[in-house]
Amino acid sequence: MRKTGLRLALILPALMAASPGRAAPQRAPDTPTPARVAAAIAADGPQRALGRLADSDQFDTVTDGIAAADPAWLALVPGMAPGLDSDSGPAVAGALALALPQNARLVLQVLDARYAALDPRHVCARPFMRDAVPDVAGYVRRTRAALRRMRDRSLRAVRDQCLAALGPAKGAP
């Protein structure tokens, strides 16, 4: 009886961990994560790191994280800036625009007029594909409201640039 109880105590946790309903989601070993992308940028520079992501069709993981206003992905944007090109730049700008109504403060913190893709006048001018936001007027209203709630004095100038570039909600194209 004691052997059976001991055996169950040793085997049961392994069986529970292996059961499909209890297993943690598995990621492919090369799936981009904020930590992996940050390490690649630090090791190889932003241009090479982003180029490899684009070549392996994994750059969408980065832009999806940015568009979801995930703080870990947004934190990478300033380091990515020097490596943004004619393909990755518009994708990041569009993702930042989609993140604006979700977390205006974090997005405004990473905008930087030195880089075209991060220029508030560009990001806030709705540089996303039309099908990404079916209700553009609603997007503009939500984004304007999020920006107006921002009271951080250090971000006031970029917020005001963003509001000007965003334009009115009524009749938004």
N, C-alpha and C positions, 0 to 999 in steps of 0.2 A: 504494500500500500504506500509506503513511504517513497519507494523508488518511482512509482507511477506519479505521485504528486510532484516529486522533484523533476521528473522528466517533463510533465506538463508545464511546470513553472519555467523551464528552460526553453521549451519548444513553442509555447503559446505566443510569446511576444514576437518571435520570428514569423509565425504564421499570420498574425495580425498585421504585421508590417508588410507582408507579401500579398495580402488580400487586396483585390482590385479596388474595393470601396474605401480602403484606408491609405492607399499609396499616395505619396506626395506627387504633384505633377512633375514630370521629368522634362527637362530642357535639353535640347541637343547641345553637345559640348561647345559648339561654336556659335550658339545663339547670342546675339549682342545683349549685353546688360550695361547699365550705366558704368559699373565698375570696370568691365572689360573694355568699353570704349574709352573711358578716361585713361586706362593703362596704355592702350594703343596710341592715343594722342600723345601721352607723355613720352612713350618709347620711340615712336616713329614720326611724330609731328602730325598736325591735323590734316594736311593734304594727303599724305600717304594713308593714314588711318581711315579717313572718309572715303578715299578712293577704293580701298580694299572692301569696305562695306558696300559701296555701290557696285563694284565688280561681282560681288557674291550675292547680289540682289537682297541684301539685308539692311539697306539704308532705311527702308520703310519702317522697320522696327524702331529706329531712332526717331523718325518724324511722327510715328504713332504715339510714342511716349511723350514727345513735346506737345503734340496736339491735345493729349489728355491732361495737360498741365501737371504732369508728374514732376515734382520738385527735383528728383534725382536726374531726370533727363534735361530739365531746364537748366540745371546747374552746369551742364556740359557745354551749353551754347556759347559762352564767351571763349572757351578754349577751342571750339570748333571754328569760330569765325574766320581766322586767317586761311583755313582750308576750304571754305565754301566756294564753289565754282558755279558755272552757268547752269548746272543741273541740280546740285545740292542746295545752292543758295535759295532759289525760288521754292523748293520743297520745304526748307526750314522756315522761310518767311511765311508761307501758307500755314504751316503747323503752328507757328507763334500766333498768327492771327486767330486760328481756331481756339487756341488756349486762352486768349485774352478775356472772354467773358467768364471763364472758369476761375482764373486766378490772375487778375490784372496786375497785382503787385509784383508777383514773381516774373511775369512777362516783361513788365516795364523795367525791372532791374537788369535784364539781360540785353535790352535794346541798346544799340550803339551806332550812331550815325557815321562812324568811320568805315563801316562795312555796309554795302548796299543792301544785303539781305537782312540786316538787323536795323536798318534805318527806320525810326518810328514813322516817318512820313510814308514809307513803303509798306511796312508790316500792318499799320493801322488803316491802310487804304484797301483792305480786303483782297489780298493777292492770292486767294485760294480759287480752286476750280469751282465753277458755278454749281456743279452737282454736289460739292462737299457741304454746301449749306443751302438747302432748298428754300428756306424762308430767310432771305437776306435782310429784309426789313426787321424781322424779329431778332436776327443776329445783331444788327446795329443797335436796336433798343437795349438788348441785354448787355452789350459791350459798353455802350454809353453809360448805363446804370452802374456797371462794375467800375468804370473809370471814375465816375462822379463820387462813388463811395470812398475812393482813395484819398486819404488825408495826409499822407506822408509828404512833408515839405521837400524832402530831398528828391522826390520823383515828380514834383509839380510841373516842372518845365516839360519833361518828356510826356507826362499825362496830357498836358495842354496841346502839345504837338499831335499827339495821338487823337485826341478829340477833334482837332481841326481836320486831320487827314481822314478820319472816319466818316465825316459828313453826316447829314441828317438821315434819320430812319425813314422818313416819309419819301416814297418813290425811290428807294434804294434799288440800284440796278441788279 
